[in-house]
Amino acid sequence: MMCRLCGSARMHSVLDLGATPPCEKFLTADELDAPEATFPLHLRLCQDCLLLQIPALITPEDTFTEYAYFSSYSDSWVDHARRFVGDAAKKVGLQSDSFVVEVASNDGYLLSHVVDAGIRCLGIEPSINVGDAARQRGVPTVSAFLDEQTAADTRAEHGPADLVVANNVYAHIPDLNGFTRSLRTLVADDGWVSIEVHHALNLVALGQFDTIYHEHFQYYTVLSAMRALAAGGLSLVDVEMLPTHGGSIRLWARPSELGVLPSPRVADALAEEDRAGLHDVGGYLTLRPRTETIRHELLRYLLDCRARGERVVGYGAPGKGNTLLNYCGIRPDLLEYTVDRNPYKHGRFTPGTRIPIHDPAHLAKDQPDVIVVLPWNLEREITEQLRYAGSWGARLVYPLPTLHVVELAEGKQQ
């Protein structure tokens, strides 16, 4: 394996999660007796540029042409997008004649707020099904993967963008340098690029191994992101720490030729990473023992529930949940089924572990004893959504960052 940013062959093993199927390949009932492809899920670190990455064993076309994830099914994520649009309009100075482009715009969850503000915009979204959902809500959307040709064609047809948004896509790109150059092509020479991505500081420090899956090709610190942006002609000028996805970073970049000096927040973020040991290979080696501890604690809890005769089910079927289930070897004997708000997943089965997925209304009918929340990063939102389960004495289990239990009947956490 060669580093996809700097080309170095000096790759160090950080965490091997074994071989698992792609996390968004939910199975239909007809596929349960068929073979299921699995691929190694092995996180490595480039010793030269310190970019965390996995081999590109599947392509974006394998995952995103028909996609199971719709951003609008998370209320907190839609609200996050609404607040971002308002804040970005002030920071960048968006006006009625401005132009905003979002890459990987999903179902229009973010650009719908741009449309409401009367600002011209365009979404670039490869998944046909979620792109259709965006168009149905009035968000102009092109069904395409962003590459250098698409970027050039978009700029030629629509003009340069005052703001380019790329939320939760910068990790999904195997051609990292080409994609970064494409962002530079899209943005005006005096424009802004905003990127949100999970912060590798939290991945390592808190053992958030379930953020590792095949469609996430790389995992960024501020340092490695700054280097990646620079390779594509963009300079990091500001950074914000966000609570989303268990701890993310919002990177603000501008064309390098502007010569804009970075804000003090960039230096602060780099210093925090340095104190955590992430500017050296040794700082990443704590991830493996943290990951093993999380797995052992969760399995012990589920086995104890089974020994007591308690019925355990799941809530949510996110990609991160499938990494957790496969690495821990959790199957229907320990987790009878899970539920999800996305109708696309109803009647299907989780990849690898083959756990049935139902509508959330199934919980009230079935009244299980324990509900394991797989999208643990949405704890506040989901706890409120499931408050009604306290009427029959159910309790919620959040497996990360450390296993803890919420007793719904009393509102207490163990």
KEVO-637775 format. One record per residue (C-alpha): residue in three letters; x, y, z. Coordinates in nm, 3 decimals, m for minus. Layout:
REM KEVO-637775
+--------+---------+---------+---------+
| residu |    east |   north |      up |
+--------+---------+---------+---------+
|    ALA |       X |       Y |       Z |
...
+--------+---------+---------+---------+
This chain:
REM KEVO-637775
+--------+---------+---------+---------+
| residu |    east |   north |      up |
+--------+---------+---------+---------+
|    MET |   0.000 |   0.000 |   0.000 |
|    MET |   0.123 |   0.348 |  m0.093 |
|    CYS |   0.009 |   0.666 |   0.080 |
|    ARG |  m0.260 |   0.829 |  m0.134 |
|    LEU |  m0.149 |   1.177 |  m0.032 |
|    CYS |   0.231 |   1.177 |  m0.053 |
|    GLY |   0.306 |   0.845 |  m0.226 |
|    SER |   0.522 |   0.710 |   0.057 |
|    ALA |   0.556 |   0.334 |   0.106 |
|    ARG |   0.628 |   0.376 |   0.479 |
|    MET |   0.290 |   0.263 |   0.610 |
|    HIS |   0.248 |   0.157 |   0.975 |
|    SER |  m0.031 |  m0.075 |   1.096 |
|    VAL |  m0.258 |   0.097 |   1.352 |
|    LEU |  m0.570 |  m0.123 |   1.379 |
|    ASP |  m0.679 |  m0.438 |   1.195 |
|    LEU |  m1.055 |  m0.496 |   1.221 |
|    GLY |  m1.051 |  m0.813 |   1.013 |
|    ALA |  m1.251 |  m0.869 |   0.695 |
|    THR |  m1.604 |  m0.727 |   0.676 |
|    PRO |  m1.859 |  m0.654 |   0.403 |
|    PRO |  m1.916 |  m0.294 |   0.289 |
|    CYS |  m2.119 |  m0.127 |   0.562 |
|    GLU |  m2.399 |   0.004 |   0.338 |
|    LYS |  m2.464 |  m0.322 |   0.150 |
|    PHE |  m2.785 |  m0.416 |   0.332 |
|    LEU |  m2.914 |  m0.757 |   0.235 |
|    THR |  m3.258 |  m0.850 |   0.108 |
|    ALA |  m3.422 |  m1.173 |   0.225 |
|    ASP |  m3.340 |  m1.331 |  m0.111 |
|    GLU |  m2.969 |  m1.269 |  m0.053 |
|    LEU |  m2.940 |  m1.442 |   0.284 |
|    ASP |  m2.838 |  m1.777 |   0.135 |
|    ALA |  m2.595 |  m1.626 |  m0.115 |
|    PRO |  m2.222 |  m1.567 |  m0.058 |
|    GLU |  m2.131 |  m1.225 |   0.076 |
|    ALA |  m1.813 |  m1.047 |  m0.026 |
|    THR |  m1.586 |  m0.923 |   0.253 |
|    PHE |  m1.279 |  m0.702 |   0.238 |
|    PRO |  m0.997 |  m0.637 |   0.485 |
|    LEU |  m1.055 |  m0.336 |   0.709 |
|    HIS |  m0.704 |  m0.242 |   0.814 |
|    LEU |  m0.616 |   0.110 |   0.928 |
|    ARG |  m0.262 |   0.229 |   0.855 |
|    LEU |  m0.065 |   0.548 |   0.911 |
|    CYS |   0.174 |   0.709 |   0.665 |
|    GLN |   0.492 |   0.767 |   0.862 |
|    ASP |   0.588 |   1.061 |   0.639 |
|    CYS |   0.273 |   1.278 |   0.613 |
|    LEU |   0.078 |   1.119 |   0.906 |
|    LEU |  m0.240 |   1.054 |   0.707 |
|    LEU |  m0.449 |   0.771 |   0.850 |
|    GLN |  m0.596 |   0.558 |   0.572 |
|    ILE |  m0.720 |   0.220 |   0.458 |
|    PRO |  m0.663 |   0.052 |   0.121 |
|    ALA |  m0.916 |   0.147 |  m0.148 |
|    LEU |  m1.061 |  m0.201 |  m0.193 |
|    ILE |  m1.404 |  m0.082 |  m0.306 |
|    THR |  m1.484 |   0.211 |  m0.532 |
|    PRO |  m1.724 |   0.499 |  m0.465 |
|    GLU |  m1.931 |   0.361 |  m0.753 |
|    ASP |  m1.978 |   0.040 |  m0.552 |
|    THR |  m2.128 |   0.238 |  m0.264 |
|    PHE |  m2.287 |   0.560 |  m0.381 |
|    THR |  m2.467 |   0.488 |  m0.707 |
|    GLU |  m2.764 |   0.361 |  m0.504 |
|    TYR |  m2.720 |   0.477 |  m0.145 |
|    ALA |  m2.905 |   0.381 |   0.172 |
|    TYR |  m2.828 |   0.695 |   0.372 |
|    PHE |  m3.062 |   0.994 |   0.367 |
|    SER |  m2.939 |   1.287 |   0.577 |
|    SER |  m3.288 |   1.424 |   0.642 |
|    TYR |  m3.379 |   1.128 |   0.866 |
|    SER |  m3.167 |   1.282 |   1.144 |
|    ASP |  m3.347 |   1.581 |   1.297 |
|    SER |  m3.031 |   1.705 |   1.467 |
|    TRP |  m2.833 |   1.685 |   1.142 |
|    VAL |  m3.093 |   1.889 |   0.954 |
|    ASP |  m3.081 |   2.150 |   1.230 |
|    HIS |  m2.701 |   2.146 |   1.215 |
|    ALA |  m2.720 |   2.220 |   0.841 |
|    ARG |  m2.968 |   2.504 |   0.893 |
|    ARG |  m2.741 |   2.671 |   1.147 |
|    PHE |  m2.438 |   2.624 |   0.922 |
|    VAL |  m2.607 |   2.798 |   0.629 |
|    GLY |  m2.694 |   3.097 |   0.846 |
|    ASP |  m2.346 |   3.119 |   0.998 |
|    ALA |  m2.168 |   3.067 |   0.665 |
|    ALA |  m2.373 |   3.339 |   0.498 |
|    LYS |  m2.240 |   3.585 |   0.756 |
|    LYS |  m1.881 |   3.457 |   0.752 |
|    VAL |  m1.849 |   3.448 |   0.374 |
|    GLY |  m2.081 |   3.741 |   0.301 |
|    LEU |  m2.331 |   3.556 |   0.082 |
|    GLN |  m2.575 |   3.778 |  m0.107 |
|    SER |  m2.869 |   3.717 |  m0.336 |
|    ASP |  m2.632 |   3.708 |  m0.635 |
|    SER |  m2.389 |   3.462 |  m0.472 |
|    PHE |  m2.346 |   3.102 |  m0.583 |
|    VAL |  m2.309 |   2.801 |  m0.351 |
|    VAL |  m2.207 |   2.450 |  m0.459 |
|    GLU |  m2.233 |   2.149 |  m0.229 |
|    VAL |  m2.044 |   1.832 |  m0.311 |
|    ALA |  m2.212 |   1.508 |  m0.199 |
|    SER |  m2.529 |   1.707 |  m0.133 |
|    ASN |  m2.734 |   1.396 |  m0.047 |
|    ASP |  m3.110 |   1.460 |  m0.033 |
|    GLY |  m3.085 |   1.840 |  m0.024 |
|    TYR |  m3.088 |   1.857 |   0.356 |
|    LEU |  m2.845 |   2.155 |   0.351 |
|    LEU |  m2.903 |   2.328 |   0.019 |
|    SER |  m3.276 |   2.349 |   0.086 |
|    HIS |  m3.188 |   2.620 |   0.339 |
|    VAL |  m2.981 |   2.798 |   0.073 |
|    VAL |  m3.280 |   2.783 |  m0.163 |
|    ASP |  m3.503 |   2.924 |   0.111 |
|    ALA |  m3.257 |   3.215 |   0.151 |
|    GLY |  m3.295 |   3.299 |  m0.218 |
|    ILE |  m2.933 |   3.218 |  m0.303 |
|    ARG |  m2.842 |   3.037 |  m0.625 |
|    CYS |  m2.702 |   2.692 |  m0.559 |
|    LEU |  m2.620 |   2.355 |  m0.709 |
|    GLY |  m2.577 |   2.011 |  m0.555 |
|    ILE |  m2.339 |   1.751 |  m0.699 |
|    GLU |  m2.459 |   1.411 |  m0.576 |
|    PRO |  m2.361 |   1.072 |  m0.723 |
|    SER |  m2.644 |   0.864 |  m0.575 |
|    ILE |  m2.938 |   0.861 |  m0.811 |
|    ASN |  m3.201 |   0.784 |  m0.547 |
|    VAL |  m3.104 |   1.052 |  m0.296 |
|    GLY |  m3.040 |   1.303 |  m0.574 |
|    ASP |  m3.397 |   1.247 |  m0.691 |
|    ALA |  m3.518 |   1.324 |  m0.339 |
|    ALA |  m3.325 |   1.653 |  m0.349 |
|    ARG |  m3.473 |   1.755 |  m0.682 |
|    GLN |  m3.822 |   1.675 |  m0.555 |
|    ARG |  m3.773 |   1.927 |  m0.275 |
|    GLY |  m3.663 |   2.195 |  m0.520 |
|    VAL |  m3.284 |   2.172 |  m0.485 |
|    PRO |  m3.099 |   2.187 |  m0.822 |
|    THR |  m2.888 |   1.872 |  m0.829 |
|    VAL |  m2.653 |   1.710 |  m1.079 |
|    SER |  m2.615 |   1.332 |  m1.053 |
|    ALA |  m2.238 |   1.289 |  m1.080 |
|    PHE |  m1.922 |   1.209 |  m0.890 |
|    LEU |  m1.697 |   1.508 |  m0.846 |
|    ASP |  m1.378 |   1.470 |  m1.043 |
|    GLU |  m1.162 |   1.719 |  m1.227 |
|    GLN |  m1.370 |   1.699 |  m1.546 |
|    THR |  m1.699 |   1.743 |  m1.361 |
|    ALA |  m1.553 |   2.039 |  m1.173 |
|    ALA |  m1.434 |   2.205 |  m1.495 |
|    ASP |  m1.769 |   2.146 |  m1.667 |
|    THR |  m1.960 |   2.282 |  m1.367 |
|    ARG |  m1.749 |   2.596 |  m1.350 |
|    ALA |  m1.783 |   2.652 |  m1.724 |
|    GLU |  m2.162 |   2.617 |  m1.714 |
|    HIS |  m2.251 |   2.784 |  m1.384 |
|    GLY |  m1.951 |   3.002 |  m1.303 |
|    PRO |  m1.720 |   2.987 |  m1.000 |
|    ALA |  m1.873 |   2.934 |  m0.656 |
|    ASP |  m1.842 |   3.186 |  m0.377 |
|    LEU |  m1.874 |   2.895 |  m0.133 |
|    VAL |  m1.808 |   2.525 |  m0.189 |
|    VAL |  m1.938 |   2.295 |   0.083 |
|    ALA |  m1.808 |   1.938 |   0.124 |
|    ASN |  m1.954 |   1.787 |   0.440 |
|    ASN |  m1.867 |   1.429 |   0.531 |
|    VAL |  m1.728 |   1.347 |   0.188 |
|    TYR |  m1.356 |   1.429 |   0.217 |
|    ALA |  m1.300 |   1.090 |   0.380 |
|    HIS |  m1.483 |   0.906 |   0.101 |
|    ILE |  m1.246 |   0.988 |  m0.185 |
|    PRO |  m0.971 |   0.746 |  m0.294 |
|    ASP |  m0.828 |   1.003 |  m0.540 |
|    LEU |  m0.759 |   1.254 |  m0.265 |
|    ASN |  m0.533 |   1.486 |  m0.461 |
|    GLY |  m0.759 |   1.490 |  m0.768 |
|    PHE |  m1.064 |   1.561 |  m0.555 |
|    THR |  m0.890 |   1.849 |  m0.376 |
|    ARG |  m0.788 |   1.999 |  m0.708 |
|    SER |  m1.154 |   1.968 |  m0.815 |
|    LEU |  m1.262 |   2.171 |  m0.512 |
|    ARG |  m1.011 |   2.437 |  m0.613 |
|    THR |  m1.157 |   2.441 |  m0.966 |
|    LEU |  m1.511 |   2.489 |  m0.837 |
|    VAL |  m1.434 |   2.778 |  m0.603 |
|    ALA |  m1.386 |   3.137 |  m0.712 |
|    ASP |  m1.036 |   3.280 |  m0.692 |
|    ASP |  m1.146 |   3.481 |  m0.386 |
|    GLY |  m1.394 |   3.223 |  m0.260 |
|    TRP |  m1.423 |   2.985 |   0.033 |
|    VAL |  m1.431 |   2.607 |   0.079 |
|    SER |  m1.591 |   2.454 |   0.389 |
|    ILE |  m1.522 |   2.090 |   0.473 |
|    GLU |  m1.660 |   1.893 |   0.766 |
|    VAL |  m1.499 |   1.563 |   0.854 |
|    HIS |  m1.460 |   1.346 |   1.162 |
|    HIS |  m1.157 |   1.443 |   1.369 |
|    ALA |  m0.901 |   1.164 |   1.398 |
|    LEU |  m0.805 |   1.302 |   1.739 |
|    ASN |  m1.135 |   1.165 |   1.871 |
|    LEU |  m1.099 |   0.842 |   1.678 |
|    VAL |  m0.768 |   0.770 |   1.851 |
|    ALA |  m0.821 |   0.926 |   2.193 |
|    LEU |  m1.171 |   0.785 |   2.248 |
|    GLY |  m1.142 |   0.457 |   2.060 |
|    GLN |  m1.408 |   0.548 |   1.802 |
|    PHE |  m1.319 |   0.252 |   1.583 |
|    ASP |  m1.672 |   0.224 |   1.441 |
|    THR |  m1.603 |   0.532 |   1.227 |
|    ILE |  m1.370 |   0.309 |   1.025 |
|    TYR |  m1.536 |   0.146 |   0.727 |
|    HIS |  m1.460 |   0.077 |   0.364 |
|    GLU |  m1.615 |   0.391 |   0.222 |
|    HIS |  m1.401 |   0.605 |   0.456 |
|    PHE |  m1.064 |   0.589 |   0.286 |
|    GLN |  m0.882 |   0.841 |   0.509 |
|    TYR |  m0.913 |   0.991 |   0.859 |
|    TYR |  m0.789 |   1.343 |   0.924 |
|    THR |  m0.614 |   1.538 |   1.189 |
|    VAL |  m0.596 |   1.911 |   1.127 |
|    LEU |  m0.231 |   1.858 |   1.036 |
|    SER |  m0.295 |   1.594 |   0.770 |
|    ALA |  m0.597 |   1.783 |   0.634 |
|    MET |  m0.387 |   2.099 |   0.600 |
|    ARG |  m0.130 |   1.902 |   0.401 |
|    ALA |  m0.397 |   1.747 |   0.179 |
|    LEU |  m0.554 |   2.086 |   0.105 |
|    ALA |  m0.217 |   2.239 |   0.022 |
|    ALA |  m0.146 |   1.962 |  m0.228 |
|    GLY |  m0.457 |   2.071 |  m0.420 |
|    GLY |  m0.399 |   2.445 |  m0.417 |
|    LEU |  m0.597 |   2.538 |  m0.106 |
|    SER |  m0.476 |   2.689 |   0.221 |
|    LEU |  m0.635 |   2.616 |   0.557 |
|    VAL |  m0.734 |   2.952 |   0.706 |
|    ASP |  m0.964 |   2.855 |   0.994 |
|    VAL |  m1.091 |   2.552 |   1.184 |
|    GLU |  m1.388 |   2.490 |   1.411 |
|    MET |  m1.439 |   2.203 |   1.656 |
|    LEU |  m1.783 |   2.046 |   1.620 |
|    PRO |  m1.970 |   1.791 |   1.834 |
|    THR |  m2.116 |   1.608 |   1.532 |
|    HIS |  m2.032 |   1.242 |   1.464 |
|    GLY |  m1.859 |   1.210 |   1.798 |
|    GLY |  m1.632 |   1.507 |   1.732 |
|    SER |  m1.564 |   1.664 |   1.392 |
|    ILE |  m1.366 |   1.952 |   1.246 |
|    ARG |  m1.492 |   2.218 |   1.009 |
|    LEU |  m1.207 |   2.326 |   0.785 |
|    TRP |  m1.224 |   2.664 |   0.613 |
|    ALA |  m0.992 |   2.691 |   0.313 |
|    ARG |  m0.923 |   2.950 |   0.045 |
|    PRO |  m0.716 |   2.946 |  m0.276 |
|    SER |  m0.349 |   2.939 |  m0.184 |
|    GLU |  m0.259 |   3.230 |  m0.412 |
|    LEU |  m0.460 |   3.466 |  m0.190 |
|    GLY |  m0.195 |   3.428 |   0.078 |
|    VAL |  m0.447 |   3.448 |   0.363 |
|    LEU |  m0.288 |   3.387 |   0.703 |
|    PRO |  m0.454 |   3.118 |   0.920 |
|    SER |  m0.655 |   3.220 |   1.224 |
|    PRO |  m0.521 |   3.150 |   1.576 |
|    ARG |  m0.768 |   2.859 |   1.596 |
|    VAL |  m0.556 |   2.665 |   1.346 |
|    ALA |  m0.249 |   2.695 |   1.567 |
|    ASP |  m0.457 |   2.600 |   1.873 |
|    ALA |  m0.588 |   2.286 |   1.701 |
|    LEU |  m0.241 |   2.182 |   1.589 |
|    ALA |  m0.109 |   2.232 |   1.941 |
|    GLU |  m0.388 |   2.016 |   2.086 |
|    GLU |  m0.307 |   1.736 |   1.842 |
|    ASP |   0.062 |   1.765 |   1.925 |
|    ARG |  m0.011 |   1.733 |   2.298 |
|    ALA |  m0.216 |   1.420 |   2.221 |
|    GLY |   0.088 |   1.269 |   2.048 |
|    LEU |  m0.066 |   1.272 |   1.700 |
|    HIS |   0.224 |   1.448 |   1.533 |
|    ASP |   0.426 |   1.132 |   1.588 |
|    VAL |   0.362 |   0.768 |   1.498 |
|    GLY |   0.364 |   0.652 |   1.861 |
|    GLY |   0.055 |   0.851 |   1.953 |
|    TYR |  m0.164 |   0.639 |   1.726 |
|    LEU |  m0.074 |   0.307 |   1.885 |
|    THR |  m0.315 |   0.352 |   2.177 |
|    LEU |  m0.614 |   0.293 |   1.946 |
|    ARG |  m0.583 |  m0.087 |   1.936 |
|    PRO |  m0.604 |  m0.154 |   2.313 |
|    ARG |  m0.890 |   0.099 |   2.350 |
|    THR |  m1.080 |  m0.077 |   2.073 |
|    GLU |  m1.032 |  m0.419 |   2.231 |
|    THR |  m1.156 |  m0.290 |   2.568 |
|    ILE |  m1.477 |  m0.152 |   2.412 |
|    ARG |  m1.546 |  m0.483 |   2.238 |
|    HIS |  m1.493 |  m0.689 |   2.553 |
|    GLU |  m1.715 |  m0.464 |   2.768 |
|    LEU |  m2.001 |  m0.472 |   2.519 |
|    LEU |  m1.987 |  m0.848 |   2.471 |
|    ARG |  m1.980 |  m0.907 |   2.846 |
|    TYR |  m2.287 |  m0.686 |   2.889 |
|    LEU |  m2.482 |  m0.862 |   2.612 |
|    LEU |  m2.389 |  m1.207 |   2.742 |
|    ASP |  m2.504 |  m1.108 |   3.091 |
|    CYS |  m2.837 |  m0.988 |   2.945 |
|    ARG |  m2.880 |  m1.321 |   2.769 |
|    ALA |  m2.799 |  m1.513 |   3.088 |
|    ARG |  m3.075 |  m1.316 |   3.266 |
|    GLY |  m3.322 |  m1.398 |   2.990 |
|    GLU |  m3.356 |  m1.034 |   2.881 |
|    ARG |  m3.450 |  m0.949 |   2.525 |
|    VAL |  m3.202 |  m0.716 |   2.353 |
|    VAL |  m3.261 |  m0.528 |   2.027 |
|    GLY |  m3.093 |  m0.238 |   1.848 |
|    TYR |  m3.181 |   0.113 |   1.744 |
|    GLY |  m3.045 |   0.238 |   1.413 |
|    ALA |  m2.861 |   0.068 |   1.128 |
|    PRO |  m2.585 |   0.318 |   1.044 |
|    GLY |  m2.262 |   0.233 |   0.868 |
|    LYS |  m2.070 |   0.273 |   1.193 |
|    GLY |  m2.304 |   0.026 |   1.359 |
|    ASN |  m2.213 |  m0.238 |   1.105 |
|    THR |  m1.842 |  m0.197 |   1.179 |
|    LEU |  m1.922 |  m0.241 |   1.548 |
|    LEU |  m2.144 |  m0.546 |   1.496 |
|    ASN |  m1.900 |  m0.724 |   1.266 |
|    TYR |  m1.588 |  m0.654 |   1.472 |
|    CYS |  m1.760 |  m0.765 |   1.793 |
|    GLY |  m1.924 |  m1.070 |   1.628 |
|    ILE |  m2.274 |  m0.964 |   1.737 |
|    ARG |  m2.547 |  m1.156 |   1.558 |
|    PRO |  m2.919 |  m1.224 |   1.615 |
|    ASP |  m2.844 |  m1.447 |   1.913 |
|    LEU |  m2.728 |  m1.137 |   2.105 |
|    LEU |  m2.925 |  m0.868 |   1.916 |
|    GLU |  m3.261 |  m0.997 |   1.789 |
|    TYR |  m3.322 |  m0.713 |   1.545 |
|    THR |  m3.267 |  m0.342 |   1.502 |
|    VAL |  m3.495 |  m0.060 |   1.387 |
|    ASP |  m3.426 |   0.240 |   1.166 |
|    ARG |  m3.620 |   0.547 |   1.054 |
|    ASN |  m3.511 |   0.499 |   0.691 |
|    PRO |  m3.781 |   0.299 |   0.504 |
|    TYR |  m3.519 |   0.183 |   0.252 |
|    LYS |  m3.372 |  m0.047 |   0.519 |
|    HIS |  m3.698 |  m0.199 |   0.643 |
|    GLY |  m3.719 |  m0.570 |   0.567 |
|    ARG |  m3.347 |  m0.587 |   0.494 |
|    PHE |  m3.062 |  m0.730 |   0.702 |
|    THR |  m2.736 |  m0.584 |   0.828 |
|    PRO |  m2.431 |  m0.679 |   0.619 |
|    GLY |  m2.225 |  m0.962 |   0.760 |
|    THR |  m2.418 |  m1.006 |   1.085 |
|    ARG |  m2.759 |  m1.044 |   0.911 |
|    ILE |  m2.966 |  m0.883 |   1.182 |
|    PRO |  m3.323 |  m0.798 |   1.068 |
|    ILE |  m3.415 |  m0.429 |   1.034 |
|    HIS |  m3.768 |  m0.309 |   1.118 |
|    ASP |  m3.962 |   0.014 |   1.140 |
|    PRO |  m3.917 |   0.190 |   1.478 |
|    ALA |  m4.290 |   0.135 |   1.547 |
|    HIS |  m4.195 |  m0.229 |   1.606 |
|    LEU |  m4.042 |  m0.136 |   1.942 |
|    ALA |  m4.370 |  m0.030 |   2.103 |
|    LYS |  m4.541 |  m0.349 |   1.986 |
|    ASP |  m4.260 |  m0.576 |   2.099 |
|    GLN |  m4.146 |  m0.397 |   2.418 |
|    PRO |  m3.791 |  m0.538 |   2.452 |
|    ASP |  m3.593 |  m0.507 |   2.775 |
|    VAL |  m3.276 |  m0.350 |   2.634 |
|    ILE |  m3.218 |  m0.125 |   2.330 |
|    VAL |  m2.858 |  m0.090 |   2.209 |
|    VAL |  m2.821 |   0.242 |   2.028 |
|    LEU |  m2.582 |   0.202 |   1.736 |
|    PRO |  m2.566 |   0.571 |   1.629 |
|    TRP |  m2.434 |   0.654 |   1.978 |
|    ASN |  m2.316 |   0.996 |   1.863 |
|    LEU |  m2.682 |   1.110 |   1.856 |
|    GLU |  m2.738 |   1.021 |   2.221 |
|    ARG |  m2.936 |   1.327 |   2.323 |
|    GLU |  m3.165 |   1.314 |   2.019 |
|    ILE |  m3.227 |   0.940 |   2.036 |
|    THR |  m3.279 |   0.929 |   2.412 |
|    GLU |  m3.560 |   1.180 |   2.371 |
|    GLN |  m3.705 |   0.988 |   2.075 |
|    LEU |  m3.711 |   0.667 |   2.282 |
|    ARG |  m3.830 |   0.821 |   2.607 |
|    TYR |  m4.163 |   0.641 |   2.560 |
|    ALA |  m3.988 |   0.303 |   2.602 |
|    GLY |  m3.956 |   0.383 |   2.972 |
|    SER |  m4.328 |   0.304 |   3.004 |
|    TRP |  m4.247 |  m0.067 |   2.993 |
|    GLY |  m3.914 |  m0.036 |   3.176 |
|    ALA |  m3.674 |  m0.056 |   2.880 |
|    ARG |  m3.323 |   0.078 |   2.918 |
|    LEU |  m3.088 |   0.216 |   2.654 |
|    VAL |  m2.729 |   0.106 |   2.610 |
|    TYR |  m2.473 |   0.333 |   2.443 |
|    PRO |  m2.159 |   0.129 |   2.361 |
|    LEU |  m1.921 |   0.422 |   2.297 |
|    PRO |  m1.714 |   0.609 |   2.391 |
|    THR |  m1.752 |   0.400 |   2.706 |
|    LEU |  m2.042 |   0.166 |   2.763 |
|    HIS |  m2.318 |   0.330 |   2.968 |
|    VAL |  m2.684 |   0.261 |   3.037 |
|    VAL |  m2.975 |   0.506 |   3.046 |
|    GLU |  m3.271 |   0.394 |   3.258 |
|    LEU |  m3.560 |   0.560 |   3.076 |
|    ALA |  m3.812 |   0.515 |   3.354 |
|    GLU |  m3.604 |   0.727 |   3.590 |
|    GLY |  m3.396 |   0.925 |   3.339 |
|    LYS |  m3.079 |   0.810 |   3.512 |
|    GLN |  m2.749 |   0.706 |   3.358 |
|    GLN |  m2.539 |   0.418 |   3.488 |
+--------+---------+---------+---------+
